[in-house]
Amino acid sequence: MFEKLTEIICEYVEVEQENIHPDSRFIEDLGFTSFDFMSMLGELEEEFDVEIEQTEAADIRTVQEAADYLEKLTAEK
C-alpha cells in the first residue's frame, strides 16, 4: 500500500519516491496544495475502488496516515 501510494504522490509533486517517508507531511514536506491533495484523493478512490470521506480526509496529514486509512477502507470492502 505504501509503495503504491508513493508512486501516485510522485505524479502530483516533484519529489523522488525514495524521499517520501511514512512521516512525510503532504503540504509541509511534499509541497502539495489543497487542490493537489483533493485531486490525488480522487485518483486513490479510483485506484483502490474505495470512497474517501471528506471529513476523514481532512485529518490526514502524513503519508502513513493516508496508507493506514486506505488499508482500513480496502479491508472493509
N, C-alpha and C positions, 0 to 999 in steps of 0.2 A: 504494500500500500504506500509506504513512504517513498519508495523509488519511483513509482508511477506518478505520485503527487509532485515530486521534484521535477520530473520531465515536463509536466503540464505547467508548473511555475515558470520554467525557463522559456516557455512560449510567450509569457506576458512581460517579463522583465529581463534586463541584461545582466544576468547572474549565471555563473558557471554552476553546473549541477553539483560539483564537489564542494562548492562554497555554501551550499544550503544545508543547514543543520537542524536537528529537531527543535532547538530553542530559538531559531531564526524567526524574528517577527516580520510579518508581511509588510507592513507600512514602514516601520522604523529601520529595519535592517535590509529588506529586499527591495524597497523603493516602489512598492505598489501604491497606486492611487485607489481611492474607493471605487472608481469605475472599473479599474483593472481587477480588483478583488471580486466585485459582483459579476463581472464577465467570466472570470475563472470559475466561480461557483456554478454558473450556468453550464459551463463545459463539464465540470465534475458531475453534475446531475445526469448529464447525457452519458458520460463515460461509464459511470458506475450504476446507472439506472436507479437513482435514488431521488428523493425530494428533500432539499435542504430547507429547513425552517428559517425564515429571516431573523426571528428573534434569537435563535441559537447561533446563527452565522455571525450575528453582531458580537458574540462573546468569543469568537475565535481570533486569537492574536498570533499564535505561533504555528509553525508547520506541524509540529507534533500534535497540537490540539486539533488541527484540521484532519490529520491522519486518524487520530483516535475517533473523531466524530464520524468520519467516513466508514471506519471499521464497524462502528456501532450500527450505522444505518444499513450497511450491507448484511450484517449478521441478522438484522430484524426482518429481512426480506423472506 
